[in-house]
Amino acid sequence: MKVVEKDNVVQGMLDDEYVRCLDVIKALQAKMESYPKGALNIRRKKIKDKEYIYYYLVWREGKDVINRHVAADNLPQLQKQIADRNKLRNEILAYKERLAYLKKLLNKSVPGKKHD
C-alpha cells in the first residue's frame, strides 16, 4: 500500500503487529497442545431392552484411528477441555486471517500458508 511505503511510523506499527500476531499464534498453539486431541463420540448399545451409553474420544495418528474410552466421571471435564480447545482453534484462525491481511500490506510471507 502506498501509505505503508511512504510512512515509516505506520510501517513500524504494522511490523510490530505482524510480529505480535506470530507470537500470539505460537502461544495459542502451545496452549492447545495441552488439551486432549480428538472428538467426543457416543456409542449406544441395546442389550435385552436396556440401552447402554459409552463415551469415547476419537482422533487420528497418521493413518490409524485411535478410540479411547471416557469414564462418565471424566465426561464434564473432557467436554469443557474440548470446548476450550475449539475456542483456541477459532482464535488461531482469526489471527491467521489478520496475518494474511498484514501480509498484503507489508508484502511479507505468512508462515503455514502456500505462496501463490
C-alpha positions in Angstrom: 0.0 0.0 0.0 1.2 3.5 -0.7 0.6 4.7 2.8 2.8 2.0 4.3 5.6 2.6 1.8 5.6 6.3 2.5 5.2 6.5 6.3 7.9 4.7 8.4 5.8 5.1 11.6 2.9 3.2 10.0 5.3 0.6 8.6 6.8 0.1 12.1 3.4 -0.3 13.7 2.3 -2.8 11.1 5.6 -4.7 11.5 5.1 -4.8 15.3 1.5 -6.1 14.9 2.8 -8.7 12.4 5.4 -10.0 15.0 2.8 -9.8 17.8 0.3 -11.9 15.8 3.0 -14.5 15.2 3.9 -14.7 18.9 0.2 -15.0 19.9 -0.3 -17.8 17.4 2.7 -19.7 18.8 1.5 -19.2 22.4 -2.1 -20.3 21.5 -0.8 -23.4 19.7 1.4 -24.3 22.6 -1.6 -23.9 24.9 -3.7 -26.0 22.6 -1.3 -28.9 22.8 -2.1 -29.3 26.5 -5.7 -30.1 25.6 -6.8 -33.6 24.5 -6.9 -34.3 20.8 -10.0 -35.6 19.0 -13.7 -35.5 19.1 -16.1 -37.0 21.7 -18.4 -39.7 20.3 -21.2 -41.7 21.8 -21.9 -45.3 21.2 -25.2 -46.8 22.2 -25.8 -50.5 22.6 -29.1 -52.1 23.3 -29.0 -55.4 25.2 -32.2 -57.1 26.4 -34.3 -53.9 26.2 -31.8 -51.9 28.1 -29.7 -49.2 26.4 -26.1 -48.7 27.4 -24.2 -45.5 26.5 -20.5 -45.4 26.1 -18.5 -42.2 25.5 -15.2 -42.3 23.7 -12.6 -40.0 22.3 -11.6 -40.4 18.7 -8.5 -39.0 17.0 -6.2 -39.8 14.2 -2.5 -40.5 14.4 -1.1 -40.9 10.9 -3.2 -43.5 9.2 -4.5 -45.0 12.4 -7.8 -44.0 14.1 -7.5 -44.2 17.9 -10.5 -44.7 20.2 -10.2 -44.2 23.9 -13.0 -44.9 26.3 -14.0 -42.0 28.6 -15.4 -42.7 32.0 -18.7 -41.0 32.9 -16.9 -39.3 35.8 -14.4 -37.6 33.5 -17.0 -36.6 30.9 -17.8 -33.0 32.1 -14.1 -32.1 32.4 -13.4 -33.5 29.0 -16.3 -31.7 27.3 -15.0 -28.4 28.8 -11.5 -29.1 27.6 -12.7 -29.9 24.1 -14.8 -26.7 24.0 -11.8 -24.7 25.2 -9.6 -26.2 22.5 -12.2 -25.3 19.9 -12.2 -21.7 21.1 -8.4 -21.6 20.8 -8.6 -23.1 17.3 -11.1 -20.3 16.3 -8.9 -17.7 17.9 -5.8 -19.0 16.0 -7.8 -18.9 12.7 -8.7 -15.2 13.4 -5.1 -14.3 14.0 -4.1 -16.2 10.8 -6.6 -14.1 8.8 -5.1 -11.0 10.4 -1.7 -12.1 9.3 -2.9 -12.6 5.8 -4.2 -9.1 5.7 -0.9 -7.7 7.2 1.0 -9.8 4.6 -0.8 -7.9 1.8 0.0 -4.6 3.4 3.6 -5.4 4.1 4.4 -7.8 1.2 5.6 -10.5 3.6 5.2 -14.2 3.7 2.8 -15.8 6.2 4.1 -19.0 7.9 2.0 -22.0 7.2 0.5 -20.6 4.0 1.5 -21.6 0.5 2.9 -19.0 -1.8 0.9 -18.1 -4.8 
